[in-house]
């Protein structure tokens, strides 16, 4: 899960959070300009590009280019996040049920 990834740089996590703020709730996609990412995070273009590369390499996001725009898809990270929550919820429910049944 992205928030527990100790190898992820703080800036990459911050960029992911900013992308999440822009992302559509259903599709988990967004298309903020690079300048906007720089402005919101307070970092320069080179550092933001490095953070985006890190997120792509760790498969937390994917980017598709259409014309001059980048479309950021956060669904890979969202899927692992929701899958993890479902697993943990299932484990928790099993523990609760087993404790009540005992």
N, C-alpha and C positions, 0 to 999 in steps of 0.2 A: 504494500500500500504506500502511496506516494508520501504521506506525512510521516511515515515511520522509516523511510529510506535514509539511513544515516550517511550514505555515500552521495546523496544529492546535495548540490551546493545550495546555500541559502537563497542566492539570487534565482536559481532555477525554480525553487519552490515559490518564491515571490512572483515570478513571471507566470507560473501556473495558476496561482491565486488570482492574479490580474486577468488572465485569460478566462478564468471561471466567472469572473464578474461580468465579462462581456458575452459569455456563451449563452446561447438559447437553452432554456430549461429542458426542452424535449430532445433536440438534436445534439446538444453538447458541442455545437460548432459556433465559431465566431470569426470575425475578420477585422480586428483592430489594426490600424496602421502602425508600423514600426515606431514612428514618431510618438504615437500615443503610449506605447509600451515604455518607451524611454522616459516620457514625461511622468507617467504614473509611478514608475519604479525609481526614478531619479538616477538612472544609469545611462551610459552612452550606448550608441548603436552596436559597437563591437562586443560589449559585454552582454547585451540582450541577445545578439545572434549566437554567442557562445552558450548562453543559458537555453535558448531554443534548441540548439544542436544537442545539448545534454538531454533535454526532455525527449527529443526524437530518438536518440540512441538508447535510452532506457525504455522506450516504447510507451511513454506516458501520453504523448500526443503524436499526431501525424499532421503534415502540412501538404495541401494541394495548392497549386498556383493556377489562377484563372485570370488571364490578362496580366494586369499589373498588381493584382491583389493576391494576398496569401489567405487561405482559409485554414483555420486551425481547428482540428478535430480532437476534442478532449475525451471522446468516448472510450479509447483504450484504457485510460486511467480510471474513468468512471466505472467501466465494467469490472475491473479488478477490485475497485473499492466496494461496489455493491455486492459482488460475489463474496468478498471477504466478510462483509456485514451479514450476509445470509448464512454463511458457514458459522460465524460466531453466534448468531442468533439461534441457529439450530443446536449448537453445543450447549448454549445457555438453557434453552428449553429442555433439552435432555437432562441436564443437571437438576433443574427445578423439578421436573417430573419424577426423576429417580429419587430425589430427596423427599418429595411428598409421598411417593409410593412406599418408601421404606418405613 
